Amino acid sequence: YMNVLGGLAFENRRFSFYLRAGVTWMRTTIRDFQQSVRDAAQVDLQASDPKVSYRGPTLKIGMLFFP
């Protein structure tokens, strides 16, 4: 998992607001995929654990309040 963000923050003494945008990369392997499909579909299946990846936009919006 990797995330690259840039953004803006607006603050005063008791409040902070931020807006961040960027790109996210994720890569993983789904473990025990064959057994999960067998259990769900109740069929005999030969399958290897698939690799899954995602690359796409990220947006974070937030507010913080300070006492």
ZAFI-178786 format. One record per residue: residue in one letter; x negated, y negated, z of N, C-alpha, C in turn. Coordinates in pm, whole numbers, plus 50000, padded with zeros to 5 digits. Example, Ala and Ser with C-alpha at 12.3 -4.5 7.8 and 13.67 -1.06 7.14 Angstrom:
# ZAFI-178786
a486815056950780487705045050780486805033050780;s487155022550708486335010650714487104999750787;
This chain:
# ZAFI-178786
y499165011650000500005000050000499114987750000;m499384978449909498654965849906499634954949866;n499464943449928500384932449907499554919549895;v499774911749790499094899049771500164888149766;l500064878549859501094868149871500474854349875;g501224844649828500904830549842502204823349874;g502114811949940503384805449972503234792150040;l504364787650092504474774750160505024776850299;a504624768050392505184768150527505464753750567;f506624751850631507024738750681507234740150832;e506604731150907506634732551052506874719151120;n507504719951237507504708851332507224715051468;r507484708151576507084712951709507834725651752;r509074727551709509874738651760510364748351653;f510014745951527510594753651419509574755251306;s509574766951245508714769351129509524777151025;f509404773150899510064779850788508994783250686;y509034795450631508044798950529508704806250413;l508074804750298508484811250174507214816350108;r507154829550086505964835750028506394844649912;a505594844749807505874853049690504564859449644;g504684871049579503494877849532503814890949465;v502834900149473502924913149407502604924049508;t503314935249498503084946849584502704958849500;w501704966349547501314979149487501484989949593;m502155000949557502305012249648502055025149571;r501435034849640501215047949579501285058449690;t502015069249665502155079849763502435093149693;t502355103849768502725117149720503875122149805;i504905127549742506045133049815505685147349854;r505475149549982505055162650034506265171950046;d506025184850028507065195350040508245192849948;f507985187549830509045184449734509775197149690;q509025207649661509635220049614510625225549716;q510235225849842511125231249945512345222349965;s512185209249957513305200049973514345202049863;v513875203749738514795205949626515475219449640;r514715229649680515315242949701516425242349806;d516175235449916517165234450023518405226749978;a518205215949903519335207549861520165214149750;a519495220049652520205225449535520465240549547;q519815246949640519945261349660519665269149531;v518565265349466518105272249345516625275649362;d516175285549287514755289149287514045279849190;l513075272549238512415262249159510925262449185;q510145260649080508705259049092508385244449061;a507835237449157507505223249137506315219549223;s505515210349174504395205249254504835192249320;d504065187749416504385175249485504115163449392;p505155155749357504955144649264504275132649329;k503535125449248502935112849290503855101549244;v504115092149334505025081149307504265068149324;s504445058949230503795045849243504785034849206;y504525022949261505375011349237504494999049231;r504774990449136504144977349129505244967649093;g505424957449175506494948149147506434935849235;p507404927049218507414914349291507774916049438;t507284906549518507574906049660507984891849695;l508984890549780509444877549827509714878549976;k509144869450052509374869150197509844855150234;i510934854750307511474842150357511654843950507;g511244834150586511364835850730511444822750805;m511914824050929511994812651020511504816951155;l510814807951223510344810351359510814798751447;f511264802151566511654792051664510734793151785;f510254781951833509354781751947510084775652067;p510024781952183510724776652302510074764052357;
